Amino acid sequence: MNVLLSEALILAADLSTVTPSIQQYNADGSPLGSPGITGALVTMILGVLIILLGLDLTRRTRRLRYRMDYALAREEQEKQGAHPKESPRSH
């Protein structure tokens, strides 16, 4: 048992004397391997673009729905025989 204990102490002493690895840094001062300020900016820009894309999609969908409602209402008027008012330019 003394042999195991002495070997464990030697192993522990060897592990405690290991020098930590040298931390390397990017040009902007962030640790190597992290996205840094460039990665944060790119992520932020992508987030803003996705939000703007969603807003544009919502606007286009709403416009399409309004056009469809107008076309259905106009078709219903034509079925009932009521003609929409003619514009003054058509005379």
C-alpha positions as CSV (number, residue, x, y, z in Angstrom):
1,M,0.0,0.0,0.0
2,N,2.9,2.3,0.7
3,V,4.1,1.7,-2.8
4,L,0.8,2.8,-4.3
5,L,0.6,5.8,-2.1
6,S,4.2,6.9,-3.0
7,E,3.5,6.4,-6.7
8,A,0.3,8.4,-6.4
9,L,2.2,11.3,-4.7
10,I,4.8,11.2,-7.4
11,L,2.2,11.3,-10.1
12,A,0.4,14.2,-8.4
13,A,3.6,16.1,-8.1
14,D,4.4,15.5,-11.7
15,L,0.9,16.8,-12.7
16,S,1.2,19.9,-10.6
17,T,4.5,20.9,-12.2
18,V,3.0,20.8,-15.7
19,T,3.0,24.3,-17.1
20,P,-0.3,25.6,-18.5
21,S,-0.5,26.0,-22.2
22,I,0.1,29.4,-23.5
23,Q,-3.1,31.2,-24.4
24,Q,-3.0,32.6,-28.0
25,Y,-5.0,35.7,-28.9
26,N,-6.6,37.0,-32.1
27,A,-5.6,40.4,-33.5
28,D,-8.5,42.0,-31.7
29,G,-7.5,40.7,-28.3
30,S,-10.0,37.9,-28.0
31,P,-8.9,34.3,-27.2
32,L,-7.9,32.2,-30.2
33,G,-10.9,30.1,-31.3
34,S,-13.5,32.5,-30.2
35,P,-15.4,34.5,-32.9
36,G,-14.2,37.8,-31.5
37,I,-15.7,41.2,-32.4
38,T,-15.9,40.3,-36.1
39,G,-18.0,37.2,-35.4
40,A,-20.3,39.2,-33.1
41,L,-20.8,41.9,-35.7
42,V,-21.5,39.3,-38.5
43,T,-24.0,37.6,-36.2
44,M,-25.7,40.8,-35.4
45,I,-25.9,41.8,-39.0
46,L,-27.4,38.5,-39.9
47,G,-30.0,38.8,-37.2
48,V,-31.0,42.2,-38.4
49,L,-31.2,41.0,-42.0
50,I,-33.4,38.0,-40.9
51,I,-35.8,40.4,-39.1
52,L,-36.0,42.7,-42.1
53,L,-36.6,39.7,-44.4
54,G,-39.5,38.6,-42.1
55,L,-41.0,42.0,-42.1
56,D,-40.8,42.1,-45.9
57,L,-42.4,38.7,-46.2
58,T,-45.3,39.8,-43.9
59,R,-45.9,42.9,-45.9
60,R,-45.9,41.0,-49.2
61,T,-48.3,38.4,-47.7
62,R,-50.7,41.1,-46.5
63,R,-50.6,42.8,-49.9
64,L,-51.4,39.5,-51.6
65,R,-54.3,38.8,-49.2
66,Y,-55.8,42.3,-49.9
67,R,-55.5,41.8,-53.6
68,M,-57.2,38.4,-53.3
69,D,-60.0,40.0,-51.2
70,Y,-60.5,42.7,-53.8
71,A,-60.6,40.2,-56.7
72,L,-63.2,38.1,-54.8
73,A,-65.3,41.1,-54.0
74,R,-65.1,42.3,-57.6
75,E,-66.0,38.8,-58.9
76,E,-69.0,38.7,-56.6
77,Q,-70.2,42.1,-57.8
78,E,-69.9,40.9,-61.4
79,K,-72.0,37.8,-60.6
80,Q,-74.7,40.0,-59.1
81,G,-74.8,42.1,-62.2
82,A,-73.5,45.3,-60.5
83,H,-70.8,46.8,-62.6
84,P,-68.2,48.9,-60.9
85,K,-68.2,52.6,-61.7
86,E,-66.3,53.4,-64.9
87,S,-63.5,55.8,-64.7
88,P,-63.9,59.1,-66.4
89,R,-61.0,58.3,-68.8
90,S,-62.8,55.4,-70.4
91,H,-65.3,57.7,-72.2
